[in-house]
Amino acid sequence: MNAIDLTRYDAYLFDLDGTIYVGANLLPGAKEAIALLRRRNKQIMMATNTSVYTRQDCVQRLRNLGIELSVDQVVTGAYMAGLYFQEQYPNALVYVIGEEALMKEITGLGIRTTADPYEATHLLVGMDRKFDYGKLHMGMKAVLNGASLVATNPDPYCPVAEDVIPDTWGIAKAIESAAASRIEAVTGKPERFYVKKTLELLNVPAERCLMTGDRLETDILLGINGGMSTALVLTGVTARGDLAGSGIRPEYVFAD
């Protein structure tokens, strides 16, 4: 497809895993692209669904790879979950199944949490690399006791170096099934809440934004849902052959 006309957009949003890096490895062209946009005085935002890294963690990972950004230039699935409760349910008492980064982000935004599933008004589920039967049981008990089930993101798996690993969606669906209930909200990409809050942070009209990512169902659909232009990179979970069977159409497709 055609090259991007850089005068068309004022803000450039990027997914991280599979787009800028995989694990500890910088992907081809990523550093150079960010440097070019900086020289053109473009706004840059990293828009990731991760719930296992805080925004500050993401800044440090990028710094280790030679890309300098501020924490205000990163939004994560964990951060969006905190904004969701702050805006929609400010009096919520949340039981969390996830890793330390998720807890840090939501408590940092003033969200109250509980270690007692019977007290919870909401169950928040993120990626948890130590998820087990005991956590499934606790999550089920929270939901059966009336807690609303909220997932940070709908990603079934996450790319890592030479592999993919299970992400949030499998955990959330397991709890949903065990409790014979339903997931009531998702706060990450491609949900409109994520779009709305990100555009508020950028303060740029959607039509002047380009969303770039490696996953059709989250990154590209986020851009489409928000009225942005979209670019798919083939360095992550989506292969060129996947486009034929998908109704989600990016405006641009690039090797990297």
N, C-alpha and C positions, 0 to 999 in steps of 0.2 A: 504494500500500500504506500501512498504518498508520504513524504516526510512531513513533520509537523511545522506549521508556520508559527514561529515563536511570538509573533506579534498578535496572534489571535487570542492568547490566554495571559491572564495576569497572575494566576495561582496554579501551581502544579502539586497534585497530591500523589503520593506513592505508598503502595503497600511495602512491607519490609521483607518478610520471609518469602523467598522465591522471586523477589523483584529486585531488591537492593542487595540482599545477602542470603546465603543458605548456611545455617550454623555460624561458624566463625569465618566463613569465606565470602569476600566481596564478589559480587557478580560482575561480568564484563560490562563496561560502559557506565556503571552506576555512578562512580565517583566523578567521572568526566561530565556526565549529564548534570549533576548537581552543581558542579563548578561553572558550567556554561550558563545555567539559569541564574546563578548568583551574579555573574558578570552582566546579565541582562536585567538585573534588579527585579527578578520575579519572586513572588511569595512561594515558599516551599513548606509543605506539610506532610509528615509521615503519618499515614492513616492505617493502623494495623489492628487486627482483631485479638492480638495476644492478651492473655490474662495471666501469664506466668512471668512477665517482665513489667515493671513500672515504667512510666515515661522516662524517669531518670536513668533506669537500667538501659532503655533503648538508646538514649543519648550517649551513654558510655560505650555501648556496643558499636555505635556508629563512629564515635571518636577513635576507638581502637582500630577501626578500618580506614581512618583518615578523613572522615566526614564530620565536620563540626556543625552542630545544630544546638539550639536552645531547647529547654523542656517545653516551651510554649509552641514549638514547631512539631510536637508529637502528640497524637491522640491514640489511645489503646482501647481494647475491649474492656479492660478493667476500669479505666478512667470513665468511659462512657456509662458503665454500670453505676458508678458513683453519681454521675450527673443525672442519670435516670431517677434514682431514688431521691436525690436532692430536689428534683423538679416535680416528680409525680407523687412520691410517697415520703415526704420529709419526716414523718413520725414512724417510719417503718422500723421494725426490729428484725434484723436479717441474720439468718443462719447461713454460713458460707461453706460450700464444698469447693475447694480450690486451693491454690498455693499462696504463699506469703505475699506475693506481689498484689494479688487481688484484694486481700485484706488491707494491705497498706493503702492502696488507692482509695478504697471506699471510706475507710476510717479517716483518711486525710481530708476527705470532703465532708466530714461530720456525720457520716451515716453510723447509726448505732447497730452493733452486732450482739449476738448471743451465742453461748455454747450449749444452750438447751433447746433442742428441736421443738419441744412443746411450747416454748415461749414465742417462737418466731411467727411474725406476720408474713414473711417472705423467705423463700429458699433461693439463694443465688448460687448458680453452678457455673464454674469455669473449668478450664483444663486442669487436671490434677494427675500428675505422674505417679502419685501414690494412692490413687483411688482403689478401694477394696470393698469387700462384702460389708464390712462394718460401716463404712461411709454410705454405701447404698442403703443400708438399713436405717441409718440416722436420717438421711434425706427422705426416705419413704415415710418415716414417722412424722417428720415435719409437715409434709404435704397432706398426709391423712388427717393431721390435726388442724388443717385449714390454711397452712401457709401457701401462698401463691408461688408457683415454680417459675423462676426467671433464669434464662441462660445468657451468658455474656456474648455468645456468638454461635452461629450454626455450622462452623467448620467441622467436617467429619474427621479430617486428618490434617497434619501439618508437615511440610517438607523440612527435612534435616539432611545433613551431609550423607549422601548415598542411601537414603531411606526416607520413609514417611512414618509418622507416629500418630496414634489416635489423639484427637483433639476433643473439644468440649461437647460436641453434639452427641457422641456415643454415650457419654456419661449422663447427660441430661435426659436422653431418651431411655436409658436404663431406669432412671428414677421415675420417669413418667410412666413407664410400663409397670414397674413394681407397685406404684401407688394407684394404678388404674386411673390416672388423672391426665392432665394435659399441660404442656408448656404454655404459660399464659403470656409471656413476653420474651423477646430477644432484643438485646440492646446494641449488639454489634452490627457490622456490615452484613447485609445490605439494607438494614432497616432505616426507615425514614427519620427516626430519632437521631441516629448517627449522622445522617446527612445534615439535618437541621442544625445540630450543635456544631458540627465542623464548619459549616458555612457561616454560622454566627461568629466563630473564632477567627475565621479568615476575613470576614467582612468584605467579601468579593461576590458579585453576582454569579450564580451557578453557570451561566453561559460563558463566563470568562475563566472557567476552571477546567483543567484536564486531570482526570483520575487514571492512574496507571497501576496495573497489578497483573498478577499471574493467574487469578482464579475468576472464571466467568460468573459463578453463582454468588460471589461476595463482592469482589473488587469492581468488576465491570457493571454488575447489577446496581451496586451502590451509586455509581456515576449516572447510570440511566435513571434510577429512581429520583436522583437529585437534579436532573436536568443538565448535567455536566457532559462534556465530551469524554470519551474513554479510549484508552490504549491498552491492549493486551500484550504482555511480554511472555515469550515461550521458554522462560528460564525456571519455571516452577512446576505447578501441578497440571497445567493445561498444555496439550500438544495441538499442533495445527489441525490434525485430523478430528479433534473434538469439536471444532467449530461447526462442521457439517451437521452434526446431530443436535445442535443446541439452537434454541430460539433467541439466545442472548447474543447480540451482535455488537462488538466493539467497533468504534470508528476507525481505529488503527490497529494493526497487528505487526509486532516487531520481534526479531529473533532475540534481542536483549535490550 
